[in-house]
Amino acid sequence: MEIREKENRQVKVKVSHLTKKFGDLLVLNDISFDVEKGDLLCVVGPTGCGKTTFLNSLTKIYDVTSGEILLDGHPADPKKDHIAYIFQGNSTMPWLTVEQNVAFGLDIRHVPKREKQELTDRYLEIVGLTKYRRYYPKQLSASMLQRVSIARAFATEPELLLMDEPYGQLDIELRFKLEDELVRLWEMTGTTVIFITHNIEEAVYLGEHIMVLTNKPTTVKETMRNPLPRPRDIAAPEFVRLRERVTDLIRWW
């Protein structure tokens, strides 16, 4: 497959010699890689290999043992940098309406009232939830709950969006719909996205780049550019070949 190169690539996230230990347990072992501005990087690896530990290190939930994570050339700091995080499963707040959930991040950032309303309205419309704006999470389906989380994250217009297996608990049909929703929003906004998944097909369907991690102690086995055109056809021979290549990288140590 021919690799599509882009000019003037700018590094958004630079991870250098990242190491994380929990006591004597070495989880992340001297990891180094770059994420380009505007990229959609999918990170795959065996279950329990440390994918979530990496995201938690980036967001400062965990302190790293050694190494550094730079965002636009300075140490990443969620208190200062505009980073959004979509967790596994439902992360909506049940006491808030759909509209209030989507606006929550804007409230935290003290966005002026008029701008907040405009952004909330815009992203409710984009994810198809405008007519459900007064509903509460308990009144929504699993797919709609994830759309709320996606709209909330994108409404803040983050410079970096972290997604930790957000569709892992959904059935195949819902997962594909929300993956398409993500790609549409990503193409529209140009947000840099790091997407953690254990689903190889999902990584090939979504990623502009795919990074394969080893088992613990975790290192980067390979990072590859995904040249497949969008929209992607999971039955196309090129898609199947790339999926099998990633599968082999995870299977063989």
C-alpha positions as CSV (number, residue, x, y, z in Angstrom):
1,M,0.0,0.0,0.0
2,E,1.3,3.4,-0.9
3,I,1.9,5.7,2.1
4,R,0.4,9.2,2.0
5,E,2.8,11.8,3.3
6,K,1.9,15.1,4.6
7,E,4.1,18.2,4.5
8,N,5.1,20.4,7.4
9,R,4.2,17.9,10.1
10,Q,4.2,19.5,13.5
11,V,4.7,17.5,16.7
12,K,1.9,18.0,19.1
13,V,2.8,15.4,21.8
14,K,6.3,14.2,22.4
15,V,6.9,11.3,24.7
16,S,10.5,10.7,25.7
17,H,11.8,7.7,27.7
18,L,8.6,7.4,29.6
19,T,8.9,4.9,32.5
20,K,6.3,4.0,35.1
21,K,6.7,1.6,38.0
22,F,4.2,0.6,40.7
23,G,6.6,-0.5,43.4
24,D,8.7,-3.2,41.9
25,L,6.3,-3.7,39.0
26,L,7.6,-2.1,35.8
27,V,4.6,-1.2,33.6
28,L,5.9,1.3,31.0
29,N,9.5,0.7,30.0
30,D,11.3,3.6,28.4
31,I,8.6,4.5,25.8
32,S,9.3,7.2,23.2
33,F,7.1,8.4,20.4
34,D,5.7,11.5,18.7
35,V,2.1,12.4,17.9
36,E,1.6,14.9,15.1
37,K,-0.8,17.8,15.3
38,G,-4.2,16.9,14.0
39,D,-3.4,13.2,14.1
40,L,-5.8,10.4,15.1
41,L,-3.5,7.9,16.8
42,C,-4.9,4.6,17.8
43,V,-2.9,2.7,20.4
44,V,-3.4,-1.1,20.6
45,G,-1.8,-3.9,22.6
46,P,-2.6,-6.9,24.7
47,T,-5.1,-6.5,27.5
48,G,-3.4,-5.2,30.6
49,C,-0.3,-4.0,28.8
50,G,-0.5,-0.5,30.2
51,K,-2.4,1.5,27.6
52,T,-4.6,3.2,30.3
53,T,-1.5,3.8,32.5
54,F,0.0,5.8,29.7
55,L,-3.1,8.1,29.5
56,N,-3.2,8.4,33.2
57,S,0.4,9.5,33.2
58,L,-0.3,12.1,30.5
59,T,-3.2,13.5,32.5
60,K,-1.1,13.5,35.7
61,I,-3.4,11.0,37.5
62,Y,-0.2,9.1,37.9
63,D,3.3,10.6,38.4
64,V,5.8,9.1,36.0
65,T,8.8,7.3,37.4
66,S,11.1,8.9,34.7
67,G,10.9,10.5,31.3
68,E,8.7,13.3,30.1
69,I,5.5,14.1,28.1
70,L,5.6,17.4,26.2
71,L,2.7,19.1,24.7
72,D,3.7,21.8,22.1
73,G,7.2,21.7,23.6
74,H,6.4,22.1,27.3
75,P,5.6,19.6,30.0
76,A,2.0,18.5,29.6
77,D,-0.2,19.9,32.4
78,P,-4.0,19.3,32.4
79,K,-4.4,22.2,34.8
80,K,-3.0,24.6,32.1
81,D,-3.4,22.7,28.8
82,H,-6.7,22.2,27.1
83,I,-7.0,18.4,27.3
84,A,-10.3,16.5,27.2
85,Y,-10.8,12.8,28.2
86,I,-13.5,10.4,27.3
87,F,-13.5,7.4,29.6
88,Q,-14.6,3.8,29.2
89,G,-18.3,3.4,29.6
90,N,-20.8,6.1,30.6
91,S,-19.3,9.2,32.1
92,T,-22.4,11.5,32.1
93,M,-23.5,13.1,35.3
94,P,-27.0,11.7,36.1
95,W,-28.2,14.8,37.9
96,L,-27.6,17.0,34.8
97,T,-29.6,17.2,31.6
98,V,-28.1,16.4,28.3
99,E,-27.6,20.1,27.6
100,Q,-26.0,20.6,31.0
101,N,-23.7,17.7,30.5
102,V,-22.5,19.0,27.2
103,A,-22.0,22.5,28.7
104,F,-20.2,21.1,31.8
105,G,-16.7,21.5,30.4
106,L,-17.5,25.0,29.2
107,D,-18.7,25.9,32.7
108,I,-15.4,24.7,34.1
109,R,-13.5,26.8,31.7
110,H,-15.7,29.9,32.5
111,V,-16.7,30.3,28.9
112,P,-19.0,33.4,28.5
113,K,-22.7,32.6,28.6
114,R,-23.5,33.5,25.0
115,E,-20.5,31.6,23.6
116,K,-21.3,28.6,25.8
117,Q,-24.8,28.4,24.5
118,E,-23.6,28.7,20.9
119,L,-21.1,25.8,21.4
120,T,-23.6,23.7,23.3
121,D,-26.2,24.1,20.6
122,R,-23.7,23.5,17.8
123,Y,-22.5,20.2,19.2
124,L,-25.9,19.0,20.3
125,E,-27.0,19.4,16.7
126,I,-23.8,17.7,15.3
127,V,-24.4,14.6,17.4
128,G,-28.2,14.6,16.8
129,L,-29.3,15.3,20.4
130,T,-30.9,18.7,20.1
131,K,-34.4,17.3,20.7
132,Y,-33.2,15.4,23.7
133,R,-31.5,18.4,25.4
134,R,-33.9,18.4,28.4
135,Y,-33.6,14.6,28.9
136,Y,-31.6,13.1,31.8
137,P,-29.0,10.3,31.2
138,K,-31.3,7.6,32.7
139,Q,-33.7,8.3,29.8
140,L,-31.1,7.7,27.1
141,S,-29.7,4.6,25.3
142,A,-26.1,3.6,25.5
143,S,-25.4,5.1,22.1
144,M,-26.9,8.4,23.1
145,L,-25.0,8.5,26.3
146,Q,-21.7,8.2,24.4
147,R,-22.8,10.9,22.0
148,V,-23.3,13.2,25.0
149,S,-19.7,12.4,26.1
150,I,-18.4,13.0,22.6
151,A,-20.3,16.3,22.3
152,R,-19.1,17.4,25.8
153,A,-15.5,16.7,24.9
154,F,-15.6,18.4,21.4
155,A,-17.6,21.4,22.7
156,T,-14.6,22.6,24.7
157,E,-12.6,22.5,21.4
158,P,-9.6,20.8,23.1
159,E,-6.2,20.8,21.6
160,L,-5.8,17.2,22.7
161,L,-8.5,14.6,23.1
162,L,-7.8,11.3,24.9
163,M,-10.2,8.4,24.5
164,D,-9.9,5.3,26.6
165,E,-11.8,2.4,24.9
166,P,-15.0,4.5,24.8
167,Y,-16.9,2.1,22.7
168,G,-15.8,-1.2,24.2
169,Q,-19.1,-2.0,25.9
170,L,-21.3,-1.3,22.8
171,D,-22.5,-3.7,20.2
172,I,-21.0,-3.7,16.7
173,E,-23.7,-1.6,15.0
174,L,-23.6,1.2,17.7
175,R,-19.8,1.1,17.7
176,F,-19.5,1.7,14.0
177,K,-22.0,4.5,14.1
178,L,-20.1,6.3,16.9
179,E,-16.7,5.6,15.2
180,D,-18.1,7.4,12.1
181,E,-19.3,10.2,14.4
182,L,-15.8,10.6,15.8
183,V,-14.2,10.6,12.4
184,R,-16.6,13.3,11.2
185,L,-15.9,15.5,14.2
186,W,-12.2,14.9,14.0
187,E,-12.1,15.9,10.3
188,M,-14.2,19.0,11.1
189,T,-12.2,20.3,14.1
190,G,-8.7,19.1,13.4
191,T,-8.3,18.1,17.1
192,T,-5.4,15.8,17.9
193,V,-6.8,12.5,19.2
194,I,-5.1,9.6,21.0
195,F,-7.5,6.7,21.0
196,I,-6.9,3.6,23.2
197,T,-8.4,0.3,22.1
198,H,-7.9,-3.4,22.4
199,N,-10.0,-3.9,19.2
200,I,-7.7,-4.2,16.2
201,E,-10.4,-3.7,13.6
202,E,-11.4,-0.5,15.4
203,A,-7.8,0.8,15.3
204,V,-7.5,0.1,11.5
205,Y,-10.9,1.7,10.9
206,L,-10.2,4.9,12.8
207,G,-6.5,5.5,13.0
208,E,-4.3,7.8,10.8
209,H,-1.5,6.1,12.7
210,I,-1.5,2.8,14.7
211,M,0.9,2.2,17.5
212,V,1.3,-1.3,18.7
213,L,2.5,-1.9,22.3
214,T,4.1,-5.1,23.7
215,N,3.0,-6.9,26.9
216,K,4.4,-5.7,30.2
217,P,6.9,-4.3,30.7
218,T,5.4,-2.3,27.9
219,T,7.4,-0.8,25.0
220,V,6.4,0.5,21.6
221,K,6.7,-2.5,19.2
222,E,5.9,-0.5,16.0
223,T,4.1,2.7,14.8
224,M,2.7,2.7,11.3
225,R,0.9,5.1,9.1
226,N,-2.6,4.0,8.0
227,P,-2.9,4.8,4.2
228,L,-6.4,3.6,3.7
229,P,-8.8,6.2,2.2
230,R,-11.9,7.3,4.1
231,P,-14.6,6.1,4.3
232,R,-13.0,2.8,5.1
233,D,-14.4,-0.5,4.0
234,I,-13.8,-3.3,6.5
235,A,-14.3,-5.9,3.9
236,A,-11.7,-4.4,1.4
237,P,-8.6,-6.6,0.8
238,E,-6.3,-3.7,1.8
239,F,-8.2,-3.3,5.1
240,V,-8.0,-7.0,5.9
241,R,-4.3,-7.1,5.1
242,L,-3.5,-4.2,7.4
243,R,-5.7,-5.7,10.2
244,E,-3.8,-9.0,9.8
245,R,-0.5,-7.2,10.0
246,V,-1.5,-5.5,13.3
247,T,-2.8,-8.8,14.6
248,D,0.5,-10.5,13.9
249,L,2.4,-7.7,15.7
250,I,0.3,-8.2,18.8
251,R,0.4,-12.0,18.6
252,W,4.1,-12.5,18.2
253,W,6.5,-11.2,20.8
